[in-house]
């Protein structure tokens, strides 16, 4: 059995504080997430029992139980029957799950997600142009070649497209940007995987990615941002059409 940091039930309970009466489960989860991502609790820490959390927050045990169940599904906590509930990751590791939870419990607006993705991708391209090393350029080139080689297989093409954007965000050397884009892409993936339908769209997407790569290779941030803006305009238009279909 792995060892875990000591039980900090009293400290954790004191940090939470009471919530207003009739608080929905989502707010209980938000309060727990605020604490978990504060960096004050080590991964592997055992959380207070449901009864203590409920008393501290001023809510029913069922609300705490449902909130913890949701956080377990998202991979944030680990519920172990007969042992307790443990925090799984460090604050930075919890960021993608936290953002995903925040987006999913509210009303998701595809147009706003597309705007967010476009802005992030354009900024990533600009950063990558100034930070990409030889290994990053090689990864981008390989992904582009896979796109060209899978033009007749739209599913494989979509995977190669995602690989290109992942390599680009990695080249930007900003882990928070990588996390943010991962969340947004995950939420849009149901449309993204179906966004390219024919040979003309495949050819256009390849040409747009090639322009981004050329700008990154030359270290021209303005050109990289401009090329990504052009790609995002056409890609967003295609995804918007899928969302309305």
N, C-alpha and C positions, 0 to 999 in steps of 0.2 A: 504493500500500500504506500503511495507517495505521501510525503509529509506536507502539511499546509501551515501557513502562518496561524498564530493563535486566534482564538475566538475573540472578536472585538465587538460583540453584541451591544455592549453599553455605549461605546463610542459611536457606533453606527446609528443606534437609535437616537442618541442625543443630537446627531448631525441632521436628522431628518425633520423633526418638528411636526406639529399637527397640521392637517389639511382641513379646509372648510367642510361642513357637513354636506352630505349628498354628493361627494366627490366621485366622478366616474372612474372606472378602472384605468382609462388612458392617463388620467392625471396622477394616479398612484404610480403608474409605470414611469411617467415623466419625472416624478420626484426621485424615484429610485435611480433612474438614469443620470440625473444631475449629480447625484452622489457618486455613482460608479465611475463617471467620467471626470470627476474632479481631480483624480490622481492621488487621493488620500488613502485609498484602499488598495492593498497589494493583490495581485492575481492569486487565486487559491484561498482567499479569506472566506471563512464560513460566516454567512449572514445570520442575523438574529432570527429566531423562529417566527412563524407566521403570527402567533398570538402577540408577541412583543412588537412586531412591526405594525400590526393593526392597532394596538393600544397607543403606540407612539404617534402614528399618523391620524388617529381618531377616526378610523374607518372600520368596516366589518372585515372579518377574516376572509370572507369570500372574495372581496375586492383585491386583497393582497394575494390570495391564491391565484386568481385569474391573471393578475399583473405579472406574477412570477412565472406562470405557465407561458404567457406570451413572450417574456424575455428569454425563457429557456428555448422556445422555438427559434428565436433569433440568434441563439448561440451566445447569449450574454451571461447567463448563469447556468449552473449545472445542478439539477435537483437530484439528490441521492437518497433514495428511500432508506430510512433508518439511520441516516448520517446527518443530513441537513442540506442546505442550499449554499453553493459556493460561487464566488465571482470567477469567471473563466479567463478574462483577458485584461491587459493593462489598458489605461485610458486611450492611448493611441490606437490600440487594436480594436477598441469598441466603437471608434468613430463611424465606420461604415454602417454598422448595425444601428447605431443611434440615429443617424441620418435617415436610414431606410425606415425605421420605426416612425420618425417624425413625419415623413412624407406619406406613409401608408395610412396613418390614423386620421389624416386630414383629407380634404377633397382634392384629389390629384387632378391637375390641369395639364393635359398633354402639351398644349401650346406653350405654357410657362416652362415646362421641363425642356422643351426644344430650345427655347430662348436661353435657358441656363446652360444647356449643353453647348450651344454655339459659342457663347461667351467664354466658357472654360476651354473649349478646344482651340479657339483662336489664341487665347493667352498661352496655352501649353505650346502651341506651335512657335510662338515668339520666343518663349524661354528655351525650347529645344534647340532653336537655331543658334543660340549663344552657348549652349551647354553640352550638346551632343558630342560624344567622343567617337572613335573609330568603331567600337563595338556597337554603339547605338545606331550609327549609320548602317552598319552591316545588318542589324536586326530589321531596320526599316526597309532596306533594300530586299532582304529575304521575304518579308511580308508582301511587298509589292510584286515580287516575282511569283509568289504563291497566288496572288490575286489574278495575275495574268494567266497563270497555268490552270486556274480553276474557273475560267470564264464560262465554261459550259455546264458547270455544276454550281447552282446558285447557293446551295447550303454551304459548300466548301468555300465559295467566294465570300459569303458573309463572315465565316470564321477568319479568313485571311484579312478581311477588312478590319475586324475587331482587333486582330493581332497587330496590325499597323498602328492603330490608334493607341493601343496599350504600349507598344514600343515607343511611340512618340511621347506619351505622358511619362514613361519611365525616364526617357532622355531629358525631360524637363527638370528632373531631380528635385521634385517637390512631392513628398509623400501625401500631404493633405490633398493636393490636387488629384493625385492618383485615386485616393479614396473617394473624393467627391464625384469624379467622373465614373468610377465603378458603380456607385449608387445610381446615378442618373442613367447610365447605359443599361443597368439591370432593369430599371423601371420601364425603359423604352424598348427593351429587347424584343418583346412580342411583336412590335411593329418593325423594328430594325431588321430582323431576320427576313422579313418579307418585302423590304422596301425596294429592292432591285428586281425588275421583272423581265427585262429583255436585253438583247445584245447591245442595243444603243445605250441603255442606262449603264450596263457593265462597262462599256468603252469609256463613257463619260466619267464614271467613278475612278477608273484606272488613271485616266489623264489628270484628274484633279489631285489624286494622291501623288502622282509623279511630280506635279508642280510643287506640292508641299515638300517632297523629298529634295528636289533640286534646291529649293530655298534654304532648307536646313543644312544641306551639304555645303552651301556657299557661306553659311553663317549670317545670312541676311534676315534679321528678325522681322523687319517690315514686310518683306516679300513673303516670308513664311506665314505671317498673320493674314496678309491679303489673300494668299492662296487658300488658306484654311477657311477664311470668310466666304470665299466663292464656293468652296466645297460644301460648307455648312448650309448655304442658301439653297442649293439644289437638294441636298440630303434631307433637310428639314421639310422642304416642299413635298418630297416623296413620302416621308414619314407622316406628315399631316394628312396626306391623302389616304394612307393606310388606316390612320386613327378614325377617319370619317367613314371608312368602308364598312 
